[in-house]
Structure formats: C-alpha cells, structure tokens
C-alpha cells in the first residue's frame, strides 16, 4: 500500500486506525508509526511499525525494510 492508496481508502470512509491495525499488532493507534520505504514519494510503499520498535534515528531498517 502506498500513500495515495491509503488516502483513497480514507476517502471511502475506511478507518485509518483499522487499516493500521491490519499491519501491526499494537492495539493503541498512537503507538503505530508509518514510514515510506526507500524514498519519500506519494507512490512509495508504506511500512507500518510499532512505536517501540523504532530507534531514535532518521533512517531505519527493521526486518529488512528501509
């Protein structure tokens, strides 16, 4: 899923919280983080993480995802 697809789902009244829950096991939406893979672009694939997984750096790689 990319940002454009996420916005289309939200425009169709899909819950962004529910979409996030499909990608991370964390129950608290405030504890979910979304990053764009490889580069910042509307068509870049999104990577969803639990907040506790994220190191305090600008660029990350978790389970082979950048």
Backbone as XML, in Angstrom:
<?xml version="1.0"?>
<chain id="A" units="angstrom">
  <residue number="1" name="UNK">
    <atom name="N" x="0.842" y="-1.166" z="0.000"/>
    <atom name="CA" x="0.000" y="0.000" z="0.000"/>
    <atom name="C" x="0.892" y="1.236" z="0.000"/>
  </residue>
  <residue number="2" name="UNK">
    <atom name="N" x="0.486" y="2.228" z="-0.782"/>
    <atom name="CA" x="1.223" y="3.493" z="-0.771"/>
    <atom name="C" x="0.323" y="4.593" z="-0.211"/>
  </residue>
  <residue number="3" name="UNK">
    <atom name="N" x="0.843" y="5.802" z="-0.121"/>
    <atom name="CA" x="0.102" y="6.902" z="0.500"/>
    <atom name="C" x="-1.165" y="7.245" z="-0.286"/>
  </residue>
  <residue number="4" name="UNK">
    <atom name="N" x="-1.089" y="7.208" z="-1.599"/>
    <atom name="CA" x="-2.264" y="7.509" z="-2.425"/>
    <atom name="C" x="-3.368" y="6.492" z="-2.136"/>
  </residue>
  <residue number="5" name="UNK">
    <atom name="N" x="-3.003" y="5.217" z="-2.059"/>
    <atom name="CA" x="-3.994" y="4.173" z="-1.766"/>
    <atom name="C" x="-4.581" y="4.350" z="-0.363"/>
  </residue>
  <residue number="6" name="UNK">
    <atom name="N" x="-3.745" y="4.716" z="0.592"/>
    <atom name="CA" x="-4.223" y="4.961" z="1.952"/>
    <atom name="C" x="-5.219" y="6.112" z="1.977"/>
  </residue>
  <residue number="7" name="UNK">
    <atom name="N" x="-4.917" y="7.184" z="1.253"/>
    <atom name="CA" x="-5.832" y="8.328" z="1.204"/>
    <atom name="C" x="-7.140" y="7.965" z="0.502"/>
  </residue>
  <residue number="8" name="UNK">
    <atom name="N" x="-7.067" y="7.118" z="-0.537"/>
    <atom name="CA" x="-8.291" y="6.686" z="-1.218"/>
    <atom name="C" x="-9.182" y="5.874" z="-0.274"/>
  </residue>
  <residue number="9" name="UNK">
    <atom name="N" x="-8.579" y="4.983" z="0.509"/>
    <atom name="CA" x="-9.352" y="4.204" z="1.478"/>
    <atom name="C" x="-9.986" y="5.112" z="2.527"/>
  </residue>
  <residue number="10" name="UNK">
    <atom name="N" x="-9.231" y="6.101" z="2.996"/>
    <atom name="CA" x="-9.766" y="7.039" z="3.989"/>
    <atom name="C" x="-10.902" y="7.867" z="3.390"/>
  </residue>
  <residue number="11" name="UNK">
    <atom name="N" x="-10.790" y="8.230" z="2.114"/>
    <atom name="CA" x="-11.850" y="8.996" z="1.456"/>
    <atom name="C" x="-13.126" y="8.170" z="1.302"/>
  </residue>
  <residue number="12" name="UNK">
    <atom name="N" x="-12.984" y="6.832" z="1.302"/>
    <atom name="CA" x="-14.135" y="5.930" z="1.202"/>
    <atom name="C" x="-14.653" y="5.566" z="2.595"/>
  </residue>
  <residue number="13" name="UNK">
    <atom name="N" x="-14.265" y="6.349" z="3.586"/>
    <atom name="CA" x="-14.681" y="6.171" z="4.976"/>
    <atom name="C" x="-14.082" y="4.946" z="5.649"/>
  </residue>
  <residue number="14" name="UNK">
    <atom name="N" x="-12.987" y="4.420" z="5.112"/>
    <atom name="CA" x="-12.275" y="3.344" z="5.808"/>
    <atom name="C" x="-11.544" y="3.964" z="6.992"/>
  </residue>
  <residue number="15" name="UNK">
    <atom name="N" x="-11.546" y="3.297" z="8.093"/>
    <atom name="CA" x="-10.879" y="3.803" z="9.284"/>
    <atom name="C" x="-9.364" y="3.638" z="9.142"/>
  </residue>
  <residue number="16" name="UNK">
    <atom name="N" x="-8.653" y="4.741" z="9.245"/>
    <atom name="CA" x="-7.191" y="4.689" z="9.170"/>
    <atom name="C" x="-6.643" y="3.864" z="10.330"/>
  </residue>
  <residue number="17" name="UNK">
    <atom name="N" x="-7.319" y="3.936" z="11.485"/>
    <atom name="CA" x="-6.903" y="3.134" z="12.636"/>
    <atom name="C" x="-7.044" y="1.640" z="12.337"/>
  </residue>
  <residue number="18" name="UNK">
    <atom name="N" x="-8.138" y="1.261" z="11.673"/>
    <atom name="CA" x="-8.351" y="-0.143" z="11.319"/>
    <atom name="C" x="-7.318" y="-0.607" z="10.291"/>
  </residue>
  <residue number="19" name="UNK">
    <atom name="N" x="-7.023" y="0.241" z="9.335"/>
    <atom name="CA" x="-6.006" y="-0.101" z="8.330"/>
    <atom name="C" x="-4.667" y="-0.321" z="9.011"/>
  </residue>
  <residue number="20" name="UNK">
    <atom name="N" x="-4.302" y="0.561" z="9.936"/>
    <atom name="CA" x="-3.049" y="0.403" z="10.676"/>
    <atom name="C" x="-3.025" y="-0.869" z="11.491"/>
  </residue>
  <residue number="21" name="UNK">
    <atom name="N" x="-4.166" y="-1.224" z="12.074"/>
    <atom name="CA" x="-4.252" y="-2.434" z="12.888"/>
    <atom name="C" x="-4.045" y="-3.688" z="12.052"/>
  </residue>
  <residue number="22" name="UNK">
    <atom name="N" x="-4.329" y="-3.610" z="10.770"/>
    <atom name="CA" x="-4.116" y="-4.748" z="9.886"/>
    <atom name="C" x="-2.637" y="-4.979" z="9.612"/>
  </residue>
  <residue number="23" name="UNK">
    <atom name="N" x="-1.808" y="-3.959" z="9.891"/>
    <atom name="CA" x="-0.378" y="-4.043" z="9.576"/>
    <atom name="C" x="0.523" y="-4.179" z="10.794"/>
  </residue>
  <residue number="24" name="UNK">
    <atom name="N" x="0.014" y="-3.861" z="11.978"/>
    <atom name="CA" x="0.799" y="-4.008" z="13.213"/>
    <atom name="C" x="-0.089" y="-4.609" z="14.289"/>
  </residue>
  <residue number="25" name="UNK">
    <atom name="N" x="0.481" y="-5.368" z="15.194"/>
    <atom name="CA" x="-0.329" y="-5.987" z="16.232"/>
    <atom name="C" x="-0.694" y="-5.051" z="17.385"/>
  </residue>
  <residue number="26" name="UNK">
    <atom name="N" x="-0.095" y="-3.878" z="17.455"/>
    <atom name="CA" x="-0.325" y="-2.981" z="18.586"/>
    <atom name="C" x="-1.757" y="-2.478" z="18.584"/>
  </residue>
  <residue number="27" name="UNK">
    <atom name="N" x="-2.420" y="-2.505" z="19.728"/>
    <atom name="CA" x="-3.820" y="-2.107" z="19.814"/>
    <atom name="C" x="-4.020" y="-0.599" z="19.930"/>
  </residue>
  <residue number="28" name="UNK">
    <atom name="N" x="-3.014" y="0.125" z="20.382"/>
    <atom name="CA" x="-3.125" y="1.574" z="20.567"/>
    <atom name="C" x="-2.678" y="2.283" z="19.282"/>
  </residue>
  <residue number="29" name="UNK">
    <atom name="N" x="-3.589" y="2.983" z="18.575"/>
    <atom name="CA" x="-3.212" y="3.645" z="17.325"/>
    <atom name="C" x="-2.093" y="4.679" z="17.497"/>
  </residue>
  <residue number="30" name="UNK">
    <atom name="N" x="-1.972" y="5.258" z="18.689"/>
    <atom name="CA" x="-0.912" y="6.240" z="18.918"/>
    <atom name="C" x="0.467" y="5.584" z="18.982"/>
  </residue>
  <residue number="31" name="UNK">
    <atom name="N" x="0.489" y="4.266" z="19.098"/>
    <atom name="CA" x="1.760" y="3.549" z="19.179"/>
    <atom name="C" x="2.167" y="2.964" z="17.827"/>
  </residue>
  <residue number="32" name="UNK">
    <atom name="N" x="1.460" y="3.328" z="16.767"/>
    <atom name="CA" x="1.806" y="2.870" z="15.419"/>
    <atom name="C" x="2.516" y="3.984" z="14.673"/>
  </residue>
  <residue number="33" name="UNK">
    <atom name="N" x="3.512" y="3.586" z="13.899"/>
    <atom name="CA" x="4.286" y="4.542" z="13.113"/>
    <atom name="C" x="4.281" y="4.062" z="11.667"/>
  </residue>
  <residue number="34" name="UNK">
    <atom name="N" x="4.146" y="5.003" z="10.729"/>
    <atom name="CA" x="4.166" y="4.662" z="9.311"/>
    <atom name="C" x="5.327" y="5.396" z="8.662"/>
  </residue>
  <residue number="35" name="UNK">
    <atom name="N" x="6.134" y="4.642" z="7.942"/>
    <atom name="CA" x="7.256" y="5.211" z="7.191"/>
    <atom name="C" x="7.091" y="4.873" z="5.725"/>
  </residue>
  <residue number="36" name="UNK">
    <atom name="N" x="7.678" y="5.701" z="4.857"/>
    <atom name="CA" x="7.727" y="5.384" z="3.429"/>
    <atom name="C" x="9.010" y="4.612" z="3.158"/>
  </residue>
  <residue number="37" name="UNK">
    <atom name="N" x="8.876" y="3.538" z="2.400"/>
    <atom name="CA" x="10.036" y="2.711" z="2.078"/>
    <atom name="C" x="10.895" y="3.397" z="1.022"/>
  </residue>
  <residue number="38" name="UNK">
    <atom name="N" x="12.191" y="3.339" z="1.222"/>
    <atom name="CA" x="13.217" y="3.777" z="0.269"/>
    <atom name="C" x="13.266" y="5.282" z="0.016"/>
  </residue>
  <residue number="39" name="UNK">
    <atom name="N" x="12.149" y="5.918" z="-0.335"/>
    <atom name="CA" x="12.174" y="7.360" z="-0.605"/>
    <atom name="C" x="10.828" y="7.976" z="-0.263"/>
  </residue>
  <residue number="40" name="UNK">
    <atom name="N" x="10.824" y="9.278" z="-0.045"/>
    <atom name="CA" x="9.583" y="9.993" z="0.250"/>
    <atom name="C" x="8.918" y="10.339" z="-1.081"/>
  </residue>
  <residue number="41" name="UNK">
    <atom name="N" x="7.802" y="9.666" z="-1.341"/>
    <atom name="CA" x="7.076" y="9.857" z="-2.590"/>
    <atom name="C" x="5.650" y="9.360" z="-2.385"/>
  </residue>
  <residue number="42" name="UNK">
    <atom name="N" x="4.699" y="9.935" z="-3.069"/>
    <atom name="CA" x="3.304" y="9.512" z="-2.907"/>
    <atom name="C" x="3.091" y="8.056" z="-3.287"/>
  </residue>
  <residue number="43" name="UNK">
    <atom name="N" x="3.931" y="7.518" z="-4.161"/>
    <atom name="CA" x="3.757" y="6.138" z="-4.607"/>
    <atom name="C" x="4.713" y="5.170" z="-3.917"/>
  </residue>
  <residue number="44" name="UNK">
    <atom name="N" x="5.499" y="5.648" z="-2.958"/>
    <atom name="CA" x="6.373" y="4.757" z="-2.191"/>
    <atom name="C" x="5.522" y="3.856" z="-1.309"/>
  </residue>
  <residue number="45" name="UNK">
    <atom name="N" x="5.932" y="2.612" z="-1.179"/>
    <atom name="CA" x="5.214" y="1.679" z="-0.318"/>
    <atom name="C" x="5.352" y="2.124" z="1.138"/>
  </residue>
  <residue number="46" name="UNK">
    <atom name="N" x="4.301" y="1.910" z="1.905"/>
    <atom name="CA" x="4.294" y="2.268" z="3.312"/>
    <atom name="C" x="4.711" y="1.068" z="4.154"/>
  </residue>
  <residue number="47" name="UNK">
    <atom name="N" x="5.445" y="1.330" z="5.215"/>
    <atom name="CA" x="5.826" y="0.305" z="6.185"/>
    <atom name="C" x="5.252" y="0.724" z="7.528"/>
  </residue>
  <residue number="48" name="UNK">
    <atom name="N" x="4.528" y="-0.174" z="8.171"/>
    <atom name="CA" x="3.884" y="0.084" z="9.452"/>
    <atom name="C" x="4.675" y="-0.601" z="10.558"/>
  </residue>
  <residue number="49" name="UNK">
    <atom name="N" x="4.936" y="0.110" z="11.660"/>
    <atom name="CA" x="5.712" y="-0.430" z="12.777"/>
    <atom name="C" x="5.061" y="-0.058" z="14.100"/>
  </residue>
  <residue number="50" name="UNK">
    <atom name="N" x="5.369" y="-0.829" z="15.113"/>
    <atom name="CA" x="5.027" y="-0.447" z="16.481"/>
    <atom name="C" x="6.040" y="0.590" z="16.933"/>
  </residue>
  <residue number="51" name="UNK">
    <atom name="N" x="5.569" y="1.615" z="17.635"/>
    <atom name="CA" x="6.426" y="2.709" z="18.088"/>
    <atom name="C" x="7.647" y="2.205" z="18.853"/>
  </residue>
  <residue number="52" name="UNK">
    <atom name="N" x="7.448" y="1.136" z="19.662"/>
    <atom name="CA" x="8.545" y="0.631" z="20.493"/>
    <atom name="C" x="9.670" y="0.012" z="19.677"/>
  </residue>
  <residue number="53" name="UNK">
    <atom name="N" x="9.426" y="-0.324" z="18.402"/>
    <atom name="CA" x="10.448" y="-0.904" z="17.538"/>
    <atom name="C" x="11.384" y="0.149" z="16.953"/>
  </residue>
  <residue number="54" name="UNK">
    <atom name="N" x="10.960" y="1.384" z="16.943"/>
    <atom name="CA" x="11.654" y="2.424" z="16.183"/>
    <atom name="C" x="12.829" y="2.997" z="16.961"/>
  </residue>
  <residue number="55" name="UNK">
    <atom name="N" x="14.051" y="2.870" z="16.400"/>
    <atom name="CA" x="15.200" y="3.506" z="17.046"/>
    <atom name="C" x="15.152" y="5.023" z="16.819"/>
  </residue>
  <residue number="56" name="UNK">
    <atom name="N" x="15.837" y="5.795" z="17.641"/>
    <atom name="CA" x="15.789" y="7.261" z="17.514"/>
    <atom name="C" x="16.713" y="7.776" z="16.407"/>
  </residue>
  <residue number="57" name="UNK">
    <atom name="N" x="16.474" y="7.331" z="15.170"/>
    <atom name="CA" x="17.261" y="7.777" z="14.026"/>
    <atom name="C" x="16.322" y="8.191" z="12.906"/>
  </residue>
  <residue number="58" name="UNK">
    <atom name="N" x="16.869" y="8.938" z="11.935"/>
    <atom name="CA" x="16.057" y="9.395" z="10.815"/>
    <atom name="C" x="15.774" y="8.263" z="9.823"/>
  </residue>
  <residue number="59" name="UNK">
    <atom name="N" x="16.784" y="7.442" z="9.553"/>
    <atom name="CA" x="16.630" y="6.326" z="8.620"/>
    <atom name="C" x="16.710" y="5.031" z="9.410"/>
  </residue>
  <residue number="60" name="UNK">
    <atom name="N" x="15.793" y="4.110" z="9.104"/>
    <atom name="CA" x="15.770" y="2.861" z="9.857"/>
    <atom name="C" x="15.671" y="1.682" z="8.895"/>
  </residue>
  <residue number="61" name="UNK">
    <atom name="N" x="16.031" y="0.509" z="9.406"/>
    <atom name="CA" x="15.798" y="-0.753" z="8.712"/>
    <atom name="C" x="15.362" y="-1.755" z="9.774"/>
  </residue>
  <residue number="62" name="UNK">
    <atom name="N" x="14.158" y="-2.300" z="9.638"/>
    <atom name="CA" x="13.634" y="-3.295" z="10.556"/>
    <atom name="C" x="13.148" y="-4.468" z="9.725"/>
  </residue>
  <residue number="63" name="UNK">
    <atom name="N" x="13.619" y="-5.633" z="10.035"/>
    <atom name="CA" x="13.258" y="-6.839" z="9.293"/>
    <atom name="C" x="13.479" y="-6.675" z="7.794"/>
  </residue>
  <residue number="64" name="UNK">
    <atom name="N" x="14.562" y="-6.005" z="7.431"/>
    <atom name="CA" x="14.905" y="-5.837" z="6.026"/>
    <atom name="C" x="14.143" y="-4.750" z="5.304"/>
  </residue>
  <residue number="65" name="UNK">
    <atom name="N" x="13.263" y="-4.028" z="5.997"/>
    <atom name="CA" x="12.532" y="-2.932" z="5.380"/>
    <atom name="C" x="13.211" y="-1.622" z="5.736"/>
  </residue>
  <residue number="66" name="UNK">
    <atom name="N" x="13.392" y="-0.742" z="4.737"/>
    <atom name="CA" x="14.071" y="0.545" z="4.939"/>
    <atom name="C" x="13.103" y="1.680" z="4.835"/>
  </residue>
</chain>
